[in-house]
Amino acid sequence: MADMMILRERMVAEQIAPRGVSDPRVLEAMREVPRERFVDPEFVDQAYEDRPLPIAEGQTISQPFIVALMAQAAEIKAADRVLEIGSGSGYGAAVLSHLASRVWSIERHPRLARMAGSRIAELGRANVTVLRADGSNGWPPAAPFDAIIVTAGGPVVPEALKQQLGVGGRLIIPLGPYGGVQRLMRITRASAAAWTEEDLGAVQFVPLVIEGGRNGRTPGP
């Protein structure tokens, strides 16, 4: 346990803070969440390397720097209500639970949703709800949200997610063609009918998959 704590401190000091993540609350959350609890047993010794790792259902746990970068970009305050699309192993939601008042995390794979919920519960993070659903539809029962973080990429922003932002809310999402360059975008709801966009740089994520096809497209033959 002590060794893992040392590795977390080193991760923040060497891999995250020097690359522009400066929000002290985000850095503290990255120090607090035990990433080794969210990776498969065969990858525990690699838990604090700054790279994605494979998890079940052909998905990945994002590299720590990207998790921290997205959390900082979302500008989450302690009273905020946050929606995460793509629970994966649950690591991102666990980090967000240290920043927000309430976190809803949606996962389309039943097995991953169960695993993420169990891991987060074992850590005592009672402000997180993991849901099995189509993330592109958001979660209307809990909207509006102060921030929405999407951990998979696609060519377009699901309209439902834009509409479920409160005014002033921030949507962090990778956008770009499948197999091509993706850009991490921050979309802020400026008013009831207007949004602004900021490009935060190049990223690479697994595809955003929804019921019936990728990001709203029906799969080809």
C-alpha positions, 0 to 999 in steps of 0.5 A, a space after each residue: 500500500 505504501 509503495 502504491 501511494 509513493 507511485 501515485 505521488 510520483 505520477 502526479 509530480 512527474 507525469 501530470 503537473 509538469 504537463 499543465 494540469 495545475 488545478 490543486 483539487 484535480 491534483 489531489 484527487 489524482 493522488 487520492 484514487 488508487 488506480 491499481 484498484 481499477 485495472 485488471 490484476 495482470 496490469 497492477 504493476 503498470 497501474 501508474 505508467 502514463 498510458 491506457 491499459 486494456 480492460 474487459 469488453 475491448 475497452 481501455 482505462 485512460 492514461 492518468 494525464 488524460 483523466 486529469 486534463 479532462 477533469 481540469 478542463 471541466 472546471 468542476 466545483 465542489 457543489 457541481 453535478 457531473 455526468 460521465 459518459 463511459 464508466 469503463 473500469 470506474 477510475 474516472 468516476 472515482 476521480 470526479 467523485 473527489 471534485 463534485 457533489 454528485 456524479 452519474 456515470 453511464 456505461 453501455 456494457 453491463 459487465 463493465 457497469 457492474 465492475 465499475 459500480 462495485 469498485 467505486 462502492 468498495 472505496 466508499 464513494 457514495 456520491 457516484 451512481 453507475 448506470 447501464 444505458 446508452 450514454 449518447 442519450 445522457 441521463 435526463 432524470 438528473 439533468 441539467 448538469 454543470 459538467 459532462 465528460 465523454 470518455 469516447 470519441 466520435 465525429 459529432 456531439 450528441 445533441 442530447 448531451 448539449 441540451 442537458 448542460 445547464 447554462 454555463 455548463 461545460 461538455 468535454 468530448 473528443 471529436 473527430 473521424 474514426 481512425 483519424 485525428 481527434 480533438 479534445 473540445 470544451 463546449 460551454 452552454 452560453 445561453 438557452 440556445 447558444 454554445 461556444 467551443 474551444 479546442 484543447 488539443 489532439 487526443 485518441 479515444 476508443 469510439 463512442 458506441 451507442 445502441 444501433 451503431 457508432 455515434 448515431 450511425 448504423 454500421 455498414 455491411 
